[in-house]
Amino acid sequence: MPKLKTRKAALKRYKITSTSNFLRRHAFKGHLLMKKSNRQKRKLSQTLCVSQNDLKPIKLMLPY
């Protein structure tokens, strides 16, 4: 059986926690920031856990 390869794009976007959850960043924080309020930009800067529906495909992309 050959070794599984890690998807490098997923490796850059997700970080695994000690309880096998994945952390991700919010979208909409890359550009056009002048029209967004400080409160919105502060909320978008926080990391959050990936939802349970997206967990299985991410685990397949990051096998190790």
N, CA, C and O atoms as a Tinker XYZ file with bonds, in Angstrom:
   256  protein
     1  N      0.845000   -1.184000    0.000000    73     2
     2  CA     0.000000    0.000000    0.000000    64     1     3
     3  C      0.893000    1.251000    0.000000    63     2     4     5
     4  O      1.740000    1.396000    0.882000    81     3
     5  N      0.719000    2.145000   -0.963000    73     3     6
     6  CA     1.557000    3.345000   -0.986000    64     5     7
     7  C      1.168000    4.320000    0.119000    63     6     8     9
     8  O      0.060000    4.294000    0.656000    81     7
     9  N      2.118000    5.167000    0.428000    73     7    10
    10  CA     1.848000    6.181000    1.442000    64     9    11
    11  C      0.866000    7.218000    0.902000    63    10    12    13
    12  O      0.850000    7.504000   -0.295000    81    11
    13  N      0.057000    7.773000    1.786000    73    11    14
    14  CA    -0.884000    8.820000    1.399000    64    13    15
    15  C     -0.180000   10.158000    1.406000    63    14    16    17
    16  O      0.644000   10.430000    2.280000    81    15
    17  N     -0.502000   10.991000    0.438000    73    15    18
    18  CA     0.105000   12.313000    0.375000    64    17    19
    19  C     -0.795000   13.336000    1.051000    63    18    20    21
    20  O     -2.021000   13.235000    1.003000    81    19
    21  N     -0.169000   14.314000    1.678000    73    19    22
    22  CA    -0.881000   15.410000    2.316000    64    21    23
    23  C     -1.183000   16.480000    1.285000    63    22    24    25
    24  O     -0.319000   16.838000    0.485000    81    23
    25  N     -2.403000   16.990000    1.301000    73    23    26
    26  CA    -2.741000   18.129000    0.445000    64    25    27
    27  C     -2.109000   19.375000    1.054000    63    26    28    29
    28  O     -2.470000   19.788000    2.156000    81    27
    29  N     -1.179000   19.962000    0.344000    73    27    30
    30  CA    -0.422000   21.090000    0.887000    64    29    31
    31  C     -1.293000   22.325000    1.087000    63    30    32    33
    32  O     -1.034000   23.121000    1.989000    81    31
    33  N     -2.318000   22.496000    0.261000    73    31    34
    34  CA    -3.218000   23.639000    0.430000    64    33    35
    35  C     -3.986000   23.520000    1.738000    63    34    36    37
    36  O     -4.191000   24.515000    2.433000    81    35
    37  N     -4.412000   22.308000    2.076000    73    35    38
    38  CA    -5.129000   22.095000    3.332000    64    37    39
    39  C     -4.193000   22.241000    4.524000    63    38    40    41
    40  O     -4.599000   22.723000    5.581000    81    39
    41  N     -2.950000   21.829000    4.354000    73    39    42
    42  CA    -1.978000   21.946000    5.443000    64    41    43
    43  C     -1.748000   23.408000    5.811000    63    42    44    45
    44  O     -1.518000   23.726000    6.978000    81    43
    45  N     -1.808000   24.302000    4.818000    73    43    46
    46  CA    -1.607000   25.721000    5.084000    64    45    47
    47  C     -2.837000   26.372000    5.700000    63    46    48    49
    48  O     -2.713000   27.396000    6.373000    81    47
    49  N     -4.020000   25.806000    5.488000    73    47    50
    50  CA    -5.252000   26.448000    5.931000    64    49    51
    51  C     -5.765000   25.967000    7.269000    63    50    52    53
    52  O     -6.465000   26.711000    7.957000    81    51
    53  N     -5.437000   24.742000    7.663000    73    51    54
    54  CA    -6.013000   24.163000    8.875000    64    53    55
    55  C     -4.919000   23.789000    9.857000    63    54    56    57
    56  O     -3.812000   23.418000    9.467000    81    55
    57  N     -5.246000   23.894000   11.140000    73    55    58
    58  CA    -4.338000   23.485000   12.202000    64    57    59
    59  C     -5.092000   22.503000   13.085000    63    58    60    61
    60  O     -6.232000   22.760000   13.470000    81    59
    61  N     -4.458000   21.379000   13.407000    73    59    62
    62  CA    -5.118000   20.344000   14.189000    64    61    63
    63  C     -4.904000   20.626000   15.678000    63    62    64    65
    64  O     -3.828000   21.054000   16.095000    81    63
    65  N     -5.953000   20.377000   16.468000    73    63    66
    66  CA    -5.872000   20.563000   17.912000    64    65    67
    67  C     -5.586000   19.225000   18.574000    63    66    68    69
    68  O     -5.512000   18.199000   17.897000    81    67
    69  N     -5.427000   19.229000   19.878000    73    67    70
    70  CA    -5.118000   17.998000   20.592000    64    69    71
    71  C     -6.299000   17.050000   20.651000    63    70    72    73
    72  O     -6.111000   15.854000   20.870000    81    71
    73  N     -7.522000   17.556000   20.460000    73    71    74
    74  CA    -8.717000   16.710000   20.487000    64    73    75
    75  C     -9.175000   16.344000   19.080000    63    74    76    77
    76  O    -10.348000   16.032000   18.875000    81    75
    77  N     -8.271000   16.379000   18.117000    73    75    78
    78  CA    -8.526000   16.007000   16.715000    64    77    79
    79  C     -9.550000   16.892000   16.035000    63    78    80    81
    80  O    -10.194000   16.458000   15.080000    81    79
    81  N     -9.718000   18.117000   16.498000    73    79    82
    82  CA   -10.508000   19.100000   15.764000    64    81    83
    83  C     -9.565000   19.915000   14.899000    63    82    84    85
    84  O     -8.347000   19.856000   15.065000    81    83
    85  N    -10.133000   20.674000   13.977000    73    83    86
    86  CA    -9.333000   21.519000   13.105000    64    85    87
    87  C     -9.743000   22.963000   13.298000    63    86    88    89
    88  O    -10.929000   23.278000   13.397000    81    87
    89  N     -8.753000   23.836000   13.351000    73    87    90
    90  CA    -8.996000   25.268000   13.458000    64    89    91
    91  C     -8.882000   25.885000   12.077000    63    90    92    93
    92  O     -8.068000   25.461000   11.257000    81    91
    93  N     -9.711000   26.894000   11.831000    73    91    94
    94  CA    -9.674000   27.594000   10.551000    64    93    95
    95  C     -9.839000   29.079000   10.794000    63    94    96    97
    96  O    -10.240000   29.508000   11.876000    81    95
    97  N     -9.523000   29.861000    9.768000    73    95    98
    98  CA    -9.703000   31.300000    9.824000    64    97    99
    99  C    -11.031000   31.670000    9.185000    63    98   100   101
   100  O    -11.634000   30.875000    8.465000    81    99
   101  N    -11.475000   32.884000    9.458000    73    99   102
   102  CA   -12.686000   33.395000    8.818000    64   101   103
   103  C    -12.367000   33.870000    7.408000    63   102   104   105
   104  O    -11.230000   34.220000    7.094000    81   103
   105  N    -13.383000   33.875000    6.577000    73   103   106
   106  CA   -13.272000   34.462000    5.249000    64   105   107
   107  C    -13.548000   35.970000    5.342000    63   106   108   109
   108  O    -13.909000   36.478000    6.403000    81   107
   109  N    -13.376000   36.663000    4.236000    73   107   110
   110  CA   -13.687000   38.099000    4.089000    64   109   111
   111  C    -12.747000   38.994000    4.904000    63   110   112   113
   112  O    -13.155000   40.079000    5.316000    81   111
   113  N    -11.527000   38.580000    5.145000    73   111   114
   114  CA   -10.586000   39.420000    5.886000    64   113   115
   115  C     -9.383000   39.773000    5.031000    63   114   116   117
   116  O     -8.421000   40.351000    5.537000    81   115
   117  N     -9.413000   39.437000    3.734000    73   115   118
   118  CA    -8.240000   39.621000    2.895000    64   117   119
   119  C     -8.102000   41.012000    2.299000    63   118   120   121
   120  O     -6.990000   41.533000    2.208000    81   119
   121  N     -9.200000   41.619000    1.895000    73   119   122
   122  CA    -9.121000   42.920000    1.234000    64   121   123
   123  C    -10.460000   43.628000    1.406000    63   122   124   125
   124  O    -11.388000   43.082000    2.002000    81   123
   125  N    -10.554000   44.846000    0.881000    73   123   126
   126  CA   -11.736000   45.708000    1.027000    64   125   127
   127  C    -12.077000   45.926000    2.500000    63   126   128   129
   128  O    -13.231000   45.786000    2.905000    81   127
   129  N    -11.070000   46.266000    3.290000    73   127   130
   130  CA   -11.259000   46.352000    4.732000    64   129   131
   131  C    -11.689000   47.740000    5.195000    63   130   132   133
   132  O    -12.096000   47.899000    6.346000    81   131
   133  N    -11.610000   48.750000    4.327000    73   131   134
   134  CA   -11.956000   50.096000    4.780000    64   133   135
   135  C    -13.454000   50.244000    5.019000    63   134   136   137
   136  O    -13.865000   51.016000    5.885000    81   135
   137  N    -14.272000   49.518000    4.267000    73   135   138
   138  CA   -15.718000   49.643000    4.426000    64   137   139
   139  C    -16.258000   48.788000    5.569000    63   138   140   141
   140  O    -17.418000   48.932000    5.953000    81   139
   141  N    -15.435000   47.906000    6.113000    73   139   142
   142  CA   -15.879000   47.044000    7.208000    64   141   143
   143  C    -15.592000   47.725000    8.539000    63   142   144   145
   144  O    -14.592000   48.426000    8.690000    81   143
   145  N    -16.468000   47.511000    9.486000    73   143   146
   146  CA   -16.303000   48.146000   10.793000    64   145   147
   147  C    -15.187000   47.460000   11.576000    63   146   148   149
   148  O    -14.797000   46.332000   11.274000    81   147
   149  N    -14.687000   48.161000   12.581000    73   147   150
   150  CA   -13.636000   47.597000   13.421000    64   149   151
   151  C    -14.136000   46.359000   14.147000    63   150   152   153
   152  O    -13.390000   45.400000   14.343000    81   151
   153  N    -15.399000   46.386000   14.545000    73   151   154
   154  CA   -15.969000   45.235000   15.250000    64   153   155
   155  C    -16.014000   44.007000   14.342000    63   154   156   157
   156  O    -15.697000   42.898000   14.771000    81   155
   157  N    -16.410000   44.215000   13.085000    73   155   158
   158  CA   -16.470000   43.104000   12.147000    64   157   159
   159  C    -15.078000   42.547000   11.864000    63   158   160   161
   160  O    -14.892000   41.331000   11.815000    81   159
   161  N    -14.094000   43.441000   11.675000    73   159   162
   162  CA   -12.738000   42.982000   11.400000    64   161   163
   163  C    -12.149000   42.247000   12.597000    63   162   164   165
   164  O    -11.395000   41.288000   12.429000    81   163
   165  N    -12.489000   42.692000   13.805000    73   163   166
   166  CA   -12.002000   42.015000   15.014000    64   165   167
   167  C    -12.603000   40.618000   15.137000    63   166   168   169
   168  O    -11.911000   39.671000   15.513000    81   167
   169  N    -13.883000   40.491000   14.821000    73   167   170
   170  CA   -14.530000   39.179000   14.868000    64   169   171
   171  C    -13.980000   38.248000   13.789000    63   170   172   173
   172  O    -13.844000   37.047000   14.021000    81   171
   173  N    -13.664000   38.787000   12.621000    73   171   174
   174  CA   -13.131000   37.966000   11.542000    64   173   175
   175  C    -11.701000   37.512000   11.808000    63   174   176   177
   176  O    -11.233000   36.569000   11.170000    81   175
   177  N    -10.996000   38.158000   12.732000    73   175   178
   178  CA    -9.627000   37.786000   13.033000    64   177   179
   179  C     -9.542000   36.553000   13.916000    63   178   180   181
   180  O     -8.483000   35.931000   14.000000    81   179
   181  N    -10.633000   36.185000   14.575000    73   179   182
   182  CA   -10.607000   35.054000   15.489000    64   181   183
   183  C    -10.638000   33.738000   14.716000    63   182   184   185
   184  O    -11.217000   33.651000   13.633000    81   183
   185  N    -10.007000   32.718000   15.291000    73   183   186
   186  CA   -10.072000   31.392000   14.696000    64   185   187
   187  C    -11.228000   30.625000   15.310000    63   186   188   189
   188  O    -11.661000   30.923000   16.423000    81   187
   189  N    -11.722000   29.644000   14.585000    73   187   190
   190  CA   -12.820000   28.838000   15.075000    64   189   191
   191  C    -12.664000   27.414000   14.582000    63   190   192   193
   192  O    -11.890000   27.146000   13.663000    81   191
   193  N    -13.397000   26.508000   15.191000    73   191   194
   194  CA   -13.329000   25.101000   14.817000    64   193   195
   195  C    -14.136000   24.861000   13.548000    63   194   196   197
   196  O    -15.129000   25.537000   13.280000    81   195
   197  N    -13.688000   23.893000   12.789000    73   195   198
   198  CA   -14.393000   23.485000   11.576000    64   197   199
   199  C    -15.672000   22.767000   11.979000    63   198   200   201
   200  O    -15.694000   22.059000   12.986000    81   199
   201  N    -16.731000   22.942000   11.207000    73   199   202
   202  CA   -17.997000   22.303000   11.520000    64   201   203
   203  C    -17.896000   20.787000   11.313000    63   202   204   205
   204  O    -17.001000   20.304000   10.620000    81   203
   205  N    -18.811000   20.062000   11.913000    73   203   206
   206  CA   -18.794000   18.596000   11.839000    64   205   207
   207  C    -19.035000   18.102000   10.413000    63   206   208   209
   208  O    -18.571000   17.020000   10.055000    81   207
   209  N    -19.748000   18.871000    9.597000    73   207   210
   210  CA   -20.014000   18.457000    8.215000    64   209   211
   211  C    -18.758000   18.490000    7.354000    63   210   212   213
   212  O    -18.642000   17.719000    6.403000    81   211
   213  N    -17.820000   19.372000    7.675000    73   211   214
   214  CA   -16.602000   19.509000    6.882000    64   213   215
   215  C    -15.441000   18.704000    7.436000    63   214   216   217
   216  O    -14.354000   18.722000    6.857000    81   215
   217  N    -15.639000   18.006000    8.528000    73   215   218
   218  CA   -14.535000   17.342000    9.211000    64   217   219
   219  C    -13.998000   16.150000    8.427000    63   218   220   221
   220  O    -12.785000   15.957000    8.355000    81   219
   221  N    -14.872000   15.358000    7.846000    73   219   222
   222  CA   -14.435000   14.140000    7.159000    64   221   223
   223  C    -13.559000   14.432000    5.936000    63   222   224   225
   224  O    -12.516000   13.794000    5.791000    81   223
   225  N    -13.934000   15.374000    5.042000    73   223   226
   226  CA   -13.048000   15.653000    3.905000    64   225   227
   227  C    -11.698000   16.227000    4.317000    63   226   228   229
   228  O    -10.690000   15.965000    3.661000    81   227
   229  N    -11.667000   17.003000    5.389000    73   227   230
   230  CA   -10.396000   17.579000    5.829000    64   229   231
   231  C     -9.495000   16.495000    6.400000    63   230   232   233
   232  O     -8.281000   16.530000    6.196000    81   231
   233  N    -10.073000   15.533000    7.111000    73   231   234
   234  CA    -9.269000   14.424000    7.627000    64   233   235
   235  C     -8.688000   13.583000    6.497000    63   234   236   237
   236  O     -7.597000   13.031000    6.639000    81   235
   237  N     -9.401000   13.477000    5.375000    73   235   238
   238  CA    -8.864000   12.755000    4.229000    64   237   239
   239  C     -7.721000   13.534000    3.572000    63   238   240   241
   240  O     -6.774000   12.933000    3.066000    81   239
   241  N     -7.805000   14.863000    3.578000    73   239   242
   242  CA    -6.747000   15.660000    2.978000    64   241   243
   243  C     -5.502000   15.718000    3.846000    63   242   244   245
   244  O     -4.400000   15.911000    3.334000    81   243
   245  N     -5.664000   15.552000    5.154000    73   243   246
   246  CA    -4.539000   15.596000    6.098000    64   245   247
   247  C     -4.438000   14.262000    6.825000    63   246   248   249
   248  O     -4.869000   14.159000    7.973000    81   247
   249  N     -3.878000   13.239000    6.184000    73   247   250
   250  CA    -3.897000   11.912000    6.792000    64   249   251
   251  C     -2.948000   11.750000    7.974000    63   250   252   253
   252  O     -3.184000   10.882000    8.815000    81   251
   253  N     -1.885000   12.545000    8.076000    73   251   254
   254  CA    -0.897000   12.343000    9.140000    64   253   255
   255  C     -0.818000   13.521000   10.065000    63   254   256
   256  O     -0.034000   13.510000   11.014000    81   255
